Amino acid sequence: MRLTLWTGFWVFLADQATKYLVVHALGLMERLQITVIPGILDFRMAWNRGVNFGLFANFDMRWVLVALALAISAAVLVWIARDGGRRMARISAGFLVGGALGNVIDRVLYGAVADFLNVSCCGIENPYAFNIADIAIFLGAVGLVLFGGDKPQPDGRPGPGGPGPRRKRGAKSP
């Protein structure tokens, strides 16, 4: 559980620090766009009041999304505390919770999530922006799907789907 909490803390801190630096220190709110690597990476100011890709942005979902993010974070923390999971599952849970809490803070303070990363490639312009929290939530969710069901057994063996029990040398088969 400690690994999950520390991972979540550092993800949360990285998310909030980058938002502060780019949005406030670099003045992205006033400038609206800063080209970092031409044709590939721009900082583009976007206030997301909805969910991914601005879905449901026309509805006042602020407090519903705050409550949902807090409920999911609590459920993930309870699950990890109860089942433990392997190291990658605990790290993944920290990524998801840290990212979710980073976006919760934005919704509480600003009424919307501050998105600013815009990545394009090969002459195709991407209209969407995202932030460190969004990346962490995605990686955390994928990590929990990939690593969440394989908790270690008390004797150190892998969980379901892992190799069968080990016999000591010289032990007879049942």
N, C-alpha and C positions, 0 to 999 in steps of 0.2 A: 504493500500500500504506500510505503514511503516513496518508492520509485515513481509511482503514479502521481503523487502529490507534487514531488519536485519537478517532474516533467511538465505537469500542468502549470506550475508556477512560472517556469522559464518560458514556456510558450506564451502564456498570458503577458509576461513582461516584454517579450520580444514584439508581440503584436501591439501592445499599447505604446511602446517606445518608438516603433517605426511609424505608427499613425501620428504620434506627436511630432516627430521630426519632419515627416513629409508634409503633413497637413498644416501644421502650425509654424514650425521653424523655417521651412522652405517656402511657406506662403501659398501652398497649393489651393487653398480656398479662394484666394484672390486671383491667382494666375490661371487656375483651372486645368492647365496641362504643362508638364515639363518633359521635354524629350531627354531621355537618359542614353539610350542607344538607338539612333535613328532607324526606323523601320522594324525595330524589334521590341524595345521596352520604353514605354512612356509612363509617367505618373499622371494619371487622369482622375480628377476629382469626381466622385460619384457618391451620392447619399442614397443608400439602399434602404428603403422603408419596408420592403417585402422580404421574401426568402431568396433562394438562388435565382440568379439572372433577373432579379426584380419582380418575380412572380408575386401577385397579390399586393403590389405596391400601392394600388389605388384604394385599398381598404386600410382602416386604422387598426393594424395588427400588432402595434408596438408591444402592448402588455401581454397579449396572447403569446407572441414569440419569445418574450422574456420568460414567461412562465413555462413555456414548452422547453426552452433551452435549460432552465434550471432543473426541471423535472427529469429530463434526459441525463443531465450531468449527475444528478443525485442517483438515478437508477444505475448508471455505469459505475459510479463509485461504490455503491452497495454491492453490485455484482462482483467487482474486483476484490472488495474487502471480504466477501463471503467465499468466493472460489479461488482467489489468488491468481491463478493463471501463470503462464510462462512469462519470462522477462519481456518479450515483445508485445504480449497482450497488455501488460501493465504500462509499458511505454505508450502504446497506442491509445489506451484509455486516458492517459495524461494529455496526449495531443488533442484528443476530442474534447475533453473537459476544459483545458486551457483555452482552446480556440473558442469554444462556446461562451465561456465567461468573458473573453475579450470582446466578443460581439454584444453580449448582454450589457457590458459597461457602456458601449457606444449607444445602444438603444435607450438606456436610462439617461445618459448625459445629453445626447443630441436628438433623440427621437428617431434616429436612423443609424445604420452602420456605415462608417467611413471606409469606402473602397477606393483604392488608388493605383493598384498595379494593373497595367494594361499591356499584354504581350501579344504581338502580332508576328507574322512570319510570311516570307515568300510572296509579298505583295498582297496578301489577304489581310484586311484590317479587321481586327477583333473589336466589336462594339462594347464588350463587357469589361468591367474592372473587378478586382477582388483584393483581398488583403491577406496578411500572414495568418490570421485566425481562420479564414476560409480554407487555406492550404492545410492547416493543422487539423481542422475538422474532417476534411476529405481523407488525409493520411490516417488519422485515428480510426475513422469508420472502416476503411479498407483493412487496416491492421487488425482491428477486432474481428472482422470477418475471417481473415486469413489465420490469425493466431489465437483467437478467443476461445475456441472449443477444445484446446489441447492443454488441460491443466495437469501439472505434475502429480503423480501419486505419492503417498507418504514414503514409499521406499525409493523414490527418485526416478522411477520408470516413467516414460511418457504416458499420457492418458489414452483415451479411446483412439484406436487406429494405429497405435504404436506397436513395437515388437512385443511379443509375449513375455512371460516371466522368465527370468534367467535362473538357471540351476547352478549350484555350486559344483565345482569339479569333483568328480567322483560320486555325486549324488545319483541315486537310482531314479529312473523315471517311474511315475505312478502307474 
